Amino acid sequence: MDLVDRITVVTGAGSGIGRALAQRFAAKGARAVICTDLGADSAAETAAMIGDCASSCALDVADEQAIEQLVRDTEENIGGIDIFVSNAGYGQAGGLDLSTEVWQRMMNVHTWSHLAAARAVIPGMIKRGGGYLLNTASAAGLLTQMNSGPYAVSKHAAVAFAEWISINYGEQGIGVSVLCPQAVRTNIGGAATNKVDRNKPSQASGDGVLEPEFVADACIEAMHEGRFLVLPHPEVETYFQRKASDYDRWLGGMRRLKGRLE
């Protein structure tokens, strides 16, 4: 995917990976970058950092009608959307103790928001000759998240949905990449991943926490190459292969790991 002169929407653009991606798209020559976030002020801050080609608005990605309205407004006032980045997300520890409503909210944000975006943009993209979806999932979508049932399930579903889109719409010009990182220095990780050591290399700290800018560059590279999986932590591929080759052994190993952590 050539990023020059493209109209791009980024959700969760108020900080972290979303902000870094919005900045990278602009630097690569995007015609317009629409920065959205649950917090209007943080989205506006990102747009201000980018400059004239950027605009911003508040968006709750759990609201399907709000996503549809955003797409309509963008296409009426700016032009057809070439790239839609479904990046917004949040963390929530817990499992069977959490209410169904809590599980549903995480599904809405991490899975159904991707569905809403795809429904809203893909028909127009096909008419215009193609487009690209970049969906943020997590290494949890390929492996698991031991301390959060809804996070693990919603991220697995996000990967599965991206696969389905790629299979069914790839021949119609729709590119899809799904981002599956481990720890990144963003708000979602809390204080532990927000502590920045400026003496560390820019791509990662000593504990493997990646900087958002490094992750954004990995996404841009994957989009240029048309790769489905974006794995800025290369060890995730190794873990994923081990899981696929011997599922029962992997499950046993995860149970032992959980015991050690507890």
C-alpha positions in Angstrom: 0.0 0.0 0.0 1.4 3.3 -1.1 0.6 5.9 1.6 1.2 9.0 -0.5 -2.0 11.2 -1.0 -4.1 8.7 1.0 -7.0 9.6 3.3 -6.6 7.8 6.6 -8.7 7.4 9.7 -7.0 6.3 13.0 -9.0 5.4 16.1 -7.3 5.6 19.5 -5.1 8.3 18.0 -4.9 10.3 21.2 -1.8 8.6 22.5 0.5 5.6 22.1 0.5 3.5 19.0 -2.4 5.4 17.5 -0.7 8.7 17.8 2.6 7.3 16.4 0.7 5.8 13.5 -1.1 9.1 12.7 2.2 10.9 12.7 3.8 8.3 10.5 1.0 8.4 8.0 1.4 12.2 7.7 5.1 12.0 7.4 4.7 9.4 4.6 2.6 11.9 2.6 -1.0 11.3 3.5 -3.4 13.8 2.1 -5.5 13.8 5.3 -5.2 12.0 8.7 -8.4 11.9 10.8 -7.4 11.4 14.4 -10.1 10.0 16.6 -10.1 9.1 20.3 -12.6 8.7 23.1 -11.0 11.8 24.5 -11.6 14.8 22.2 -8.7 16.8 23.7 -6.1 14.1 23.2 -7.2 13.5 19.6 -7.0 17.3 19.0 -3.5 17.3 20.5 -2.3 14.7 18.1 -3.8 16.5 15.1 -2.1 19.7 16.3 1.2 17.9 16.5 0.8 16.8 12.9 -0.3 20.0 11.3 -2.6 21.1 8.4 -3.3 17.7 6.9 -4.8 16.4 10.2 -8.2 16.8 11.8 -9.7 15.3 14.9 -12.9 14.3 16.6 -14.2 12.3 19.6 -15.2 8.8 18.9 -16.4 5.9 21.0 -15.6 2.9 18.9 -18.1 0.8 20.9 -20.8 2.9 19.2 -21.4 1.4 15.7 -23.6 4.4 14.6 -20.8 6.8 15.6 -18.3 4.9 13.4 -20.8 5.0 10.5 -21.3 8.7 11.0 -17.6 9.4 11.1 -17.2 7.6 7.8 -20.1 9.5 6.2 -18.7 12.8 7.4 -15.2 12.1 6.2 -16.3 10.9 2.8 -18.6 13.9 2.3 -16.2 16.6 3.6 -12.8 15.2 2.8 -13.0 12.3 0.4 -13.1 8.5 0.1 -11.2 6.7 2.9 -8.2 4.8 1.7 -7.0 3.4 5.0 -8.9 2.7 8.2 -6.9 1.9 11.3 -8.9 0.3 14.1 -6.6 0.8 17.0 -8.6 1.8 20.0 -8.4 -0.5 23.0 -8.1 -0.8 26.8 -7.2 -3.3 29.5 -9.4 -5.0 32.0 -8.2 -7.8 34.4 -10.5 -10.5 35.5 -12.5 -13.4 34.1 -15.5 -15.4 35.4 -15.8 -12.8 38.2 -16.6 -10.1 35.6 -20.2 -9.4 34.5 -21.4 -10.2 31.1 -21.7 -6.5 30.5 -18.0 -6.0 31.1 -17.1 -8.8 28.7 -19.5 -7.3 26.1 -18.0 -3.9 26.4 -14.5 -5.3 25.6 -15.9 -7.3 22.7 -17.6 -4.1 21.4 -14.3 -2.1 21.6 -11.9 -4.8 20.5 -13.9 -6.8 17.9 -17.3 -5.3 16.9 -15.6 -2.0 16.2 -13.6 -3.7 13.5 -16.8 -5.1 12.1 -18.5 -1.7 12.1 -15.5 0.0 10.4 -15.3 -2.8 7.7 -19.0 -2.5 7.0 -18.7 1.3 6.7 -15.6 1.5 4.5 -15.2 -1.6 2.4 -18.0 -1.0 -0.1 -16.7 2.4 -1.0 -13.1 1.1 -1.1 -14.1 -1.6 -3.6 -15.9 1.0 -5.8 -12.7 3.1 -5.8 -10.5 0.2 -6.6 -9.2 -0.8 -3.2 -8.2 0.2 0.3 -6.5 -1.0 3.4 -7.5 -2.0 7.0 -5.0 -2.0 9.8 -6.5 -3.6 12.9 -4.8 -3.6 16.2 -5.1 -6.9 18.1 -2.4 -8.1 20.4 -0.1 -11.1 21.0 -3.0 -12.1 23.2 -5.0 -12.7 20.0 -2.5 -15.4 18.9 -1.5 -16.7 22.3 -3.6 -15.6 25.4 -3.8 -13.1 28.2 -3.7 -15.1 31.5 -5.1 -12.3 33.7 -7.9 -11.2 31.5 -10.5 -13.5 30.0 -12.3 -10.8 28.0 -9.1 -9.4 26.6 -7.9 -12.8 25.4 -11.2 -13.6 23.8 -11.8 -10.3 22.2 -8.3 -10.1 20.7 -8.6 -13.7 19.4 -11.9 -12.7 17.7 -10.2 -9.6 16.2 -7.5 -11.7 14.6 -10.2 -14.2 13.3 -12.2 -11.3 11.8 -9.2 -9.8 10.1 -8.5 -13.3 8.6 -12.0 -13.6 7.3 -11.9 -10.1 5.7 -8.6 -10.9 4.0 -9.9 -14.2 2.6 -13.2 -12.8 1.4 -12.1 -9.3 0.1 -8.4 -9.7 -0.7 -9.2 -10.4 -4.4 -11.3 -7.2 -4.5 -8.4 -5.0 -3.6 -8.8 -4.9 0.2 -5.6 -5.2 2.1 -5.6 -6.3 5.7 -2.9 -6.3 8.4 -3.4 -7.1 12.0 -1.0 -5.8 14.7 -0.1 -8.4 17.4 2.5 -6.9 19.8 3.4 -7.8 23.3 4.1 -4.9 25.7 4.2 -1.4 24.2 4.7 1.8 26.2 1.2 3.1 26.0 -1.6 4.1 28.4 -3.1 0.7 28.2 -0.2 -0.8 30.1 -0.4 1.5 33.0 2.5 3.0 35.0 4.8 0.0 34.4 5.0 0.6 30.6 4.9 4.4 30.8 8.2 4.8 32.6 10.6 6.0 30.0 14.3 5.6 30.3 15.9 7.9 27.8 19.2 6.1 28.1 17.6 3.0 26.6 17.5 2.4 22.8 14.5 4.0 21.1 12.9 0.8 20.0 12.7 -1.1 23.3 13.6 -1.0 27.0 15.5 -3.7 28.7 12.3 -5.5 29.7 11.1 -5.8 26.1 8.6 -2.9 26.2 8.6 -1.4 22.8 8.2 2.3 22.0 5.0 3.2 20.0 7.1 4.8 17.2 9.0 1.5 16.6 5.6 -0.4 16.4 4.2 2.2 14.0 7.2 1.7 11.7 6.6 -2.0 11.8 3.0 -1.4 10.7 4.1 0.8 7.9 6.6 -1.8 6.7 4.0 -4.5 6.8 1.5 -2.4 4.8 4.1 -1.7 2.1 4.7 -5.4 1.8 1.1 -6.5 2.2 1.8 -8.7 5.1 -1.1 -9.9 7.3 0.6 -10.3 10.6 2.6 -7.4 12.2 4.8 -8.9 14.9 7.1 -6.2 16.3 8.1 -8.7 19.0 9.7 -11.5 16.9 9.4 -14.0 19.7 5.6 -14.0 19.3 6.0 -15.8 16.0 8.1 -18.5 17.8 5.5 -18.9 20.6 2.7 -19.1 18.1 4.5 -21.8 16.1 5.0 -23.8 19.3 1.4 -23.4 20.2 0.2 -24.7 16.8 2.7 -27.6 16.7 1.7 -29.0 20.1 -1.4 -27.4 21.6 -1.6 -29.6 24.7 2.1 -29.1 25.5 1.6 -25.3 25.1 -1.4 -25.3 27.4 0.6 -27.2 30.0 3.4 -24.8 29.8 1.1 -21.9 30.2 -0.5 -23.5 33.3 3.0 -23.9 34.8 3.9 -20.3 34.0 0.7 -19.1 35.6 1.6 -21.1 38.7 5.1 -19.6 38.9 3.8 -16.0 38.4 1.3 -16.6 41.3 
